[in-house]
Amino acid sequence: MGTTQLNVRVPVELAERLRNAARERHSTPGALVAQALEQFLTAPLAIDSRPLAIDRSGLAEVLKRLESLEQKTAKQSQQAHHLPHGPAALAASAPPPKQMNQLEALPDRRLTPQEAEGLLTGPQLCAALGLASESSFTNWIRRLGPVEAVGQVFHGHRLMGKGLLPGSAKPIWLWRKV
């Protein structure tokens, strides 16, 4: 793996803190910066790039609501044990038929312009999310595994899978805003 040199301007105080931290860790400033960049680029993005803070002031209310939901679930579970069994009961409890807006697999052929409508490519997703590169979501796909990632939502956009767009040379990851 090759390396490249970056020229980054930072405040004098930050540069001094970096040199001190590198000295304490028996490392170099460049190695610490490279580690920090790698962690930053592989971590899930926080909303508007600031770390997410947990508001603990409403924790008691959340716990109270969770307990209420657990009680309701237990009550529904008890009621379910008293329901009639048999084919009619099974038909009544069958899931609803699949709706058109649920995830459907991309076809193993070139998409028509109508099928491609509303799908976003990697560069378009970067623009929509204000990202400088595709590395954050490609790392996300790699962490989950390509098969498991399809259908999952990344910052408000569902990964539809790899597809061949009209006019493209090879299949690419395609996204749809949810």
ABEGO torsion letter per residue (X at the ends): XBBBBBBBBBBAAAAAAAAAAAAAAGBBAAAAAAAAAAAAAABBBBBGGBBBBBBAAAAAAAAAAAAAAAAAAAAAAAAAAABBBEAAAAAAABBBBBBAABBBBBBBBBBBAAAABGBBBAAAAAAAAGBABAAAAAAAAAAAEAAAABGBBBGGBBBAEBBBBBGBABBBBBBBBX
